[in-house]
């Protein structure tokens, strides 16, 4: 069987999603495949390499690619360890094409088999950013409280802070979840990509 990378395309404006496969050989990982998708659809892409879930150094970094409104060019960034959770979805990449009409949460989960649960749910950003530690942490807490119980294992929450709503320099933030609770060991993407997520604000797992 020919090896392929599985990409989940999601249109946040409608909630419509579909799966598409890209043969390994045409594309080898989240950067070259992300460049192809971003160039064709101006999508924001979040993916893991072919060795995600292994013990190889660097293989469990989750990679985000897209055209940054801050730098006006194709941008690549990554977050350590997050691909371990992402790999549980059974896909190599999520590609967001378009944007939701209002700030929203992108919920992804896979409990059994190959079917992935995909939902786009509106969120009150002002209220979420004001809770708990505030900002990006408040939004992560909001998402975890609303959807954490749906997961068999601890999820991973990606979120943006208030800067993403009004500047080109907003980052995508994340923090590991341990025993259902958000930890203080935070990691984040930078480079203005967060502005691209200000309408599709968070993605557990």
C-alpha positions, 0 to 999 in steps of 0.5 A, spaced: 500 500 500 502 506 498 504 511 504 500 517 504 499 523 508 491 524 511 489 531 511 482 534 514 480 540 510 475 544 515 471 550 512 469 554 519 464 558 515 460 552 514 462 546 519 463 542 512 469 538 512 472 532 508 478 528 508 484 528 502 490 523 502 497 526 499 502 520 497 508 520 500 513 522 495 509 528 492 510 531 499 514 529 505 511 532 511 507 538 514 512 544 511 512 542 504 505 540 504 503 546 508 506 550 503 502 547 497 496 547 501 497 555 503 499 557 496 493 554 493 487 555 498 491 561 503 489 556 508 492 555 515 495 548 516 496 545 523 500 538 522 505 533 524 510 529 521 510 522 519 514 520 525 509 523 530 508 518 536 515 515 535 522 516 540 525 520 534 528 527 537 523 533 534 518 528 531 513 530 536 513 537 534 506 540 532 507 544 526 503 550 523 504 553 516 500 559 513 501 566 510 503 570 516 499 577 515 505 580 520 511 578 515 507 578 508 510 571 507 509 563 508 511 562 515 513 556 519 513 555 527 512 549 531 510 547 538 514 541 542 510 535 544 503 537 542 504 532 536 503 526 541 496 528 542 495 530 535 497 523 532 491 520 536 486 523 531 489 519 526 491 524 521 497 528 519 494 535 518 488 539 519 487 545 514 483 551 515 480 554 509 476 560 510 473 563 516 467 562 521 463 568 521 464 569 528 469 567 533 469 560 534 472 553 537 474 548 532 473 541 536 476 535 534 476 528 537 476 521 535 474 516 540 473 509 536 475 507 528 477 512 523 471 517 524 473 524 527 468 528 530 468 535 528 464 541 530 465 549 529 462 552 536 461 560 537 465 562 543 464 569 547 471 571 547 471 577 551 468 573 557 473 567 556 479 572 556 476 575 562 476 568 566 481 565 570 488 567 569 485 571 563 487 572 556 489 566 552 489 562 558 482 564 560 480 561 553 484 555 554 480 554 561 473 555 557 475 550 552 477 545 557 471 546 561 466 545 556 469 540 552 474 536 556 470 531 559 468 528 552 475 526 551 478 519 554 485 522 555 487 529 556 486 533 550 491 539 548 488 546 547 490 551 542 488 558 543 489 565 541 489 571 546 486 578 545 492 581 541 489 576 535 483 580 535 486 587 533 493 586 531 497 582 526 502 579 531 497 575 535 500 568 537 497 561 538 498 559 545 498 552 548 499 549 555 499 541 556 493 538 560 494 533 566 489 529 569 484 534 566 487 540 569 491 546 565 498 546 567 502 552 568 508 549 563 506 554 557 508 554 550 506 558 544 507 559 536 509 566 534 510 570 528 503 573 527 499 566 525 495 567 531 491 573 527 489 568 522 486 564 528 482 569 531 475 567 527 477 559 529 480 560 536 481 554 539 482 547 537 483 541 542 486 535 540 
